[in-house]
Amino acid sequence: MRTRLPRIRRRRRQSGFTLIELMVSLVMFSFAIAGVLGIAVSLTVGYREQRQAINAESAVRVPMDFMADALRQASPAVPNSAVSAMIDASGATCTDGAIHVTNSSTAPDRLDVIYASGAIVTTTRTVVTGTDTGVTVTDASQLAENDYIVISDTGHGVLYKIDTVNTGTGEITFTTLCSSPITGWTTDFPTGSIVVRAQHAEFYVDSVDNIPTLMMDPDGPQGSLAGEPLAEGVEDFQVALGVDADNNFQLATENATAANADEWVGNHASDTAYAVGTGTVRAVRITIVARASTPVEGTASTFARAAAEDRAAGSADKYRRRVLRTTVEVRNVEASP
């Protein structure tokens, strides 16, 4: 018996898992790891898609603020009924008004605006008439060729593009391409009229490398310069004008359920287009729909472009979106709503 006991103890020390037990354990462990990895991948994909939508929103916040600032400075140095008292004499044809909207209920809108740029202000030393092609200003040191200026007597103003500048004498020349005298001209600008550096820009949506992009034309729709990208992924741009039609210094309560049911133009597909002189534009509302750069994974189409102002929602697709909206009070008028 003494010789057998050690053998029995040695056999017990060599006992362990069988091959079948190890295989079962490995399969169960693989299932557990696969589940954890599946959750991790799903979370990663969801986070990436969410980040894309957030990035699309962040990309348009700066252009949105830029347009809002431009609208606040619309029609510089023309405080009375501003947008109907500004004349653009810088292009091949003349247009009246500092804020123009090309409205569409089936596509993005277009917005062009004349606004102060750079806080450069001086005064005239000579009288300016509707047929003049130049003026002498008190200080031309901060003006340059191809700059735009507004000459104003605080009652009406005209936008010109500078051809030449003599910073020593203050002489400025510009080409008046409007009919002579300028359409809408009321009185000559007397000596001491305000001269403000300004800009006439147009904002619209176009496709760049098959990507919908918010664009800015830096010299307006009549200028020679090409549009410049402001923000990628912008597939809709809608603008509504708050028009004080009865000039009571406030806007009526909004009602977008019927055409011409309120003092907002562009929030209903059948609204009558705003015509310069039919009321004072006291507010401008901008809506931007920004789209993620890539579609979500999978086959389901669960997202769609949201409805904005007078444009209906789009069809379902796989792009996440963000909608940004801001209402800007136009400052250079008699009063804000």
Buried (B, 14 or more C-beta within 10 A) or exposed (E): EEEEEEEEEEEEEEEEEEEEEEEEEEEEEEEEEEEEEEEEEEEEEEEEBEEBBBBBBEBBBEBBEBBBEBBBBBBBBBBBBBBBBBBBBBBEEBBBBBBBBBBBBEBBBBBBBBBBBEEBBBEBBBEBEBEBEBBBBEBBEBBEEEBBBBBBBEBBBBBBBBEEBEEEEBBBBBEBBBEEEBBBBEEBBEEEBBBBBBBBBBBBBBEEEEBBBBBBBBBBBBBEEEBEBBBBBBBBBBBBBBBBBEEEEBBBEBEBEEEEBBBBBBBBBEBEEBEBEEBBBBBBBBBBBBBBBEBBEEEEEEBEBBBBBBBEEBEEBBBBBBBBBBBBBBBBBEEBB
